[in-house]
């Protein structure tokens, strides 16, 4: 009979790497969203729309990187 360890796996290198990549994606997303804001402020609606969409996609990628890392480290078991 196998014993269950109630704690999640403690792989801090993988956790740091995943969250670091996610934060880099979020930094790029913030830069794009700032550029979109500046585009809208200067009546460049095409600029604002495209950079806004790119920023949202980068934010989604950053969120997915962080959530996916957390999910994998706490839900997937190596048996």
Residue pairs with C-beta under 8 A, 6 or more apart in sequence:
8 73
8 74
9 73
9 74
11 73
14 69
14 72
14 73
15 69
15 70
15 73
17 69
18 65
18 66
18 68
18 69
18 70
18 72
18 73
19 65
19 66
19 69
21 62
21 65
22 62
22 63
22 64
22 65
22 66
22 69
23 62
23 66
24 62
25 58
25 59
25 61
25 62
25 65
26 58
26 59
26 62
26 63
28 58
28 62
29 55
29 56
29 57
29 58
29 59
29 61
29 62
30 55
31 55
32 51
32 52
32 54
32 55
32 58
33 51
33 52
33 55
33 56
33 59
35 47
35 51
35 55
36 47
36 48
36 49
36 50
36 51
36 52
36 55
37 48
39 45
39 46
39 47
39 48
39 51
40 47
40 48
